């Protein structure tokens, strides 16, 4: 499985949804961990999220193979 932003499970850009699919975690659990980590690291999670939004490719639509 390739690390991609999710098209199905997205709240903002699909970063947490894509990471959750890749790590085989619950998207809700990953979002909670992300928010807590962001708060406790002086909002560094926002910068990491923006970087991943830019760097992670968007997943292809369902039924289309990954490249």
MDTraj code that builds the backbone (N, CA, C; nanometers):
import mdtraj as md
import numpy as np

residues = "UNK UNK UNK UNK UNK UNK UNK UNK UNK UNK UNK UNK UNK UNK UNK UNK UNK UNK UNK UNK UNK UNK UNK UNK UNK UNK UNK UNK UNK UNK UNK UNK UNK UNK UNK UNK UNK UNK UNK UNK UNK UNK UNK UNK UNK UNK UNK UNK UNK UNK UNK UNK UNK UNK UNK UNK UNK UNK UNK UNK UNK UNK UNK UNK UNK UNK UNK".split()
xyz = np.array([
    [0.0841, -0.1173, 0.0000],
    [0.0000, 0.0000, 0.0000],
    [0.0889, 0.1239, 0.0000],
    [0.0557, 0.2179, -0.0834],
    [0.1312, 0.3415, -0.0970],
    [0.0700, 0.4488, -0.0060],
    [0.1546, 0.5332, 0.0503],
    [0.1088, 0.6419, 0.1359],
    [0.0537, 0.7543, 0.0493],
    [-0.0771, 0.7768, 0.0583],
    [-0.1454, 0.8799, -0.0199],
    [-0.2493, 0.9482, 0.0679],
    [-0.2871, 1.0709, 0.0305],
    [-0.3971, 1.1377, 0.0982],
    [-0.5269, 1.0685, 0.0579],
    [-0.6158, 1.0546, 0.1522],
    [-0.7412, 0.9845, 0.1286],
    [-0.8401, 1.0717, 0.0515],
    [-0.9146, 1.0092, -0.0379],
    [-1.0238, 1.0791, -0.1052],
    [-1.1558, 1.0518, -0.0352],
    [-1.1624, 0.9404, 0.0383],
    [-1.2872, 0.9003, 0.1036],
    [-1.3018, 0.9583, 0.2436],
    [-1.1938, 0.9534, 0.3209],
    [-1.1995, 0.9907, 0.4618],
    [-1.1179, 1.1177, 0.4828],
    [-1.1790, 1.2314, 0.4537],
    [-1.1066, 1.3576, 0.4653],
    [-1.1905, 1.4578, 0.5426],
    [-1.1221, 1.5296, 0.6298],
    [-1.1836, 1.6402, 0.7012],
    [-1.1338, 1.7726, 0.6425],
    [-1.0037, 1.7805, 0.6180],
    [-0.9458, 1.9009, 0.5574],
    [-0.8832, 1.8629, 0.4230],
    [-0.7729, 1.7886, 0.4278],
    [-0.7024, 1.7552, 0.3038],
    [-0.6849, 1.6053, 0.2837],
    [-0.7287, 1.5241, 0.3784],
    [-0.7149, 1.3792, 0.3657],
    [-0.5841, 1.3240, 0.4182],
    [-0.5033, 1.4077, 0.4854],
    [-0.3739, 1.3616, 0.5359],
    [-0.3935, 1.2576, 0.6461],
    [-0.4733, 1.2881, 0.7455],
    [-0.4944, 1.1927, 0.8557],
    [-0.5659, 1.0670, 0.8065],
    [-0.6597, 1.0821, 0.7151],
    [-0.7271, 0.9659, 0.6587],
    [-0.6315, 0.8748, 0.5842],
    [-0.5410, 0.9342, 0.5064],
    [-0.4412, 0.8559, 0.4334],
    [-0.3413, 0.7891, 0.5260],
    [-0.2960, 0.8620, 0.6281],
    [-0.2042, 0.8023, 0.7265],
    [-0.2722, 0.6883, 0.8021],
    [-0.3984, 0.7070, 0.8367],
    [-0.4716, 0.6033, 0.9087],
    [-0.4867, 0.4774, 0.8231],
    [-0.5160, 0.4936, 0.6949],
    [-0.5253, 0.3775, 0.6060],
    [-0.3902, 0.3074, 0.5957],
    [-0.2830, 0.3845, 0.5830],
    [-0.1484, 0.3287, 0.5692],
    [-0.1056, 0.2537, 0.6957],
    [-0.1355, 0.3118, 0.8124],
    [-0.0963, 0.2515, 0.9403],
    [-0.1973, 0.1499, 0.9919],
    [-0.3116, 0.1392, 0.9216],
    [-0.4217, 0.0505, 0.9606],
    [-0.4740, 0.0856, 1.0997],
    [-0.4934, 0.2156, 1.1221],
    [-0.5503, 0.2687, 1.2450],
    [-0.6889, 0.3227, 1.2148],
    [-0.7611, 0.3517, 1.3201],
    [-0.8883, 0.4214, 1.3074],
    [-0.8584, 0.5687, 1.2762],
    [-0.9238, 0.6269, 1.1760],
    [-0.8995, 0.7683, 1.1455],
    [-0.9307, 0.8606, 1.2633],
    [-1.0322, 0.8283, 1.3393],
    [-1.0668, 0.9107, 1.4556],
    [-0.9560, 0.9076, 1.5598],
    [-0.9009, 0.7901, 1.5837],
    [-0.7914, 0.7773, 1.6807],
    [-0.6690, 0.8563, 1.6342],
    [-0.6360, 0.8467, 1.5058],
    [-0.5204, 0.9195, 1.4542],
    [-0.5421, 1.0697, 1.4644],
    [-0.6626, 1.1164, 1.4339],
    [-0.6909, 1.2599, 1.4460],
    [-0.6777, 1.3070, 1.5901],
    [-0.7241, 1.2277, 1.6845],
    [-0.7115, 1.2627, 1.8260],
    [-0.5648, 1.2705, 1.8670],
    [-0.4850, 1.1718, 1.8270],
    [-0.3421, 1.1727, 1.8571],
    [-0.2761, 1.2938, 1.7923],
    [-0.3152, 1.3263, 1.6688],
    [-0.2572, 1.4395, 1.5975],
    [-0.2881, 1.5708, 1.6698],
    [-0.4122, 1.5883, 1.7123],
    [-0.4503, 1.7109, 1.7825],
    [-0.3742, 1.7228, 1.9139],
    [-0.3676, 1.6147, 1.9899],
    [-0.2943, 1.6186, 2.1166],
    [-0.1462, 1.6482, 2.0944],
    [-0.0868, 1.5847, 1.9953],
    [0.0541, 1.6096, 1.9651],
    [0.0753, 1.7542, 1.9206],
    [-0.0178, 1.8088, 1.8456],
    [-0.0071, 1.9472, 1.8002],
    [-0.0126, 2.0435, 1.9180],
    [-0.1043, 2.0203, 2.0099],
    [-0.1174, 2.1079, 2.1261],
    [0.0057, 2.0996, 2.2156],
    [0.0569, 1.9784, 2.2374],
    [0.1692, 1.9609, 2.3288],
    [0.3053, 1.9922, 2.2668],
    [0.3112, 2.0175, 2.1372],
    [0.4386, 2.0531, 2.0735],
    [0.4358, 2.1956, 2.0197],
    [0.3612, 2.2806, 2.0854],
    [0.3526, 2.4219, 2.0477],
    [0.3091, 2.4388, 1.9018],
    [0.2131, 2.3589, 1.8605],
    [0.1508, 2.3674, 1.7283],
    [0.2442, 2.3342, 1.6132],
    [0.3463, 2.2537, 1.6391],
    [0.4337, 2.2064, 1.5319],
    [0.3576, 2.1106, 1.4387],
    [0.2536, 2.0472, 1.4896],
    [0.1734, 1.9562, 1.4078],
    [0.1081, 2.0262, 1.2903],
    [0.0791, 2.1552, 1.3043],
    [0.0193, 2.2308, 1.1940],
    [0.1184, 2.2421, 1.0785],
    [0.2436, 2.2666, 1.1105],
    [0.3478, 2.2770, 1.0073],
    [0.3693, 2.1408, 0.9414],
    [0.3722, 2.0348, 1.0214],
    [0.3904, 1.8996, 0.9670],
    [0.2719, 1.8625, 0.8788],
    [0.1496, 1.8970, 0.9224],
    [0.0305, 1.8684, 0.8422],
    [0.0375, 1.9398, 0.7077],
    [0.0757, 2.0671, 0.7092],
    [0.0867, 2.1430, 0.5843],
    [0.1924, 2.0828, 0.4924],
    [0.3036, 2.0393, 0.5496],
    [0.4092, 1.9775, 0.4683],
    [0.3597, 1.8462, 0.4069],
    [0.2904, 1.7649, 0.4863],
    [0.2381, 1.6395, 0.4331],
    [0.1305, 1.6649, 0.3280],
    [0.0502, 1.7671, 0.3473],
    [-0.0522, 1.8041, 0.2489],
    [0.0147, 1.8333, 0.1147],
    [0.1271, 1.9015, 0.1191],
    [0.2003, 1.9367, -0.0030],
    [0.2727, 1.8154, -0.0631],
    [0.3322, 1.7308, 0.0226],
    [0.4188, 1.6220, -0.0245],
    [0.3440, 1.4933, -0.0600],
    [0.2365, 1.4628, 0.0102],
    [0.1651, 1.3362, -0.0146],
    [0.0771, 1.3496, -0.1388],
    [0.0864, 1.2549, -0.2304],
    [-0.0016, 1.2598, -0.3474],
    [-0.1447, 1.2221, -0.3091],
    [-0.2389, 1.2710, -0.3849],
    [-0.3791, 1.2372, -0.3638],
    [-0.4035, 1.0967, -0.4170],
    [-0.4750, 1.0159, -0.3406],
    [-0.5050, 0.8787, -0.3823],
    [-0.5917, 0.8824, -0.5085],
    [-0.5718, 0.7859, -0.5969],
    [-0.6562, 0.7807, -0.7162],
    [-0.7997, 0.7439, -0.6790],
    [-0.8953, 0.7759, -0.7643],
    [-1.0343, 0.7380, -0.7361],
    [-1.0462, 0.5869, -0.7194],
    [-1.1467, 0.5404, -0.6447],
    [-1.1644, 0.3955, -0.6257],
    [-1.1776, 0.3242, -0.7604],
    [-1.1110, 0.2106, -0.7712],
    [-1.1143, 0.1316, -0.8939],
    [-0.9989, 0.1613, -0.9873],
    [-0.9309, 0.2721, -0.9673],
    [-0.8154, 0.3054, -1.0511],
    [-0.6893, 0.2569, -0.9809],
    [-0.5980, 0.1873, -1.0511],
    [-0.4780, 0.1335, -0.9859],
    [-0.3809, 0.2433, -0.9436],
    [-0.3029, 0.2138, -0.8396],
    [-0.1989, 0.3063, -0.7953],
    [-0.0823, 0.3026, -0.8920],
    [-0.0155, 0.4123, -0.9113],
    [0.1008, 0.4176, -1.0004],
    [0.2258, 0.4087, -0.9207],
])
top = md.Topology()
chain = top.add_chain()
for i, resn in enumerate(residues, 1):
    res = top.add_residue(resn, chain, resSeq=i)
    for name in ("N", "CA", "C"):
        top.add_atom(name, md.element.get_by_symbol(name[0]), res)
traj = md.Trajectory(xyz[None], top)
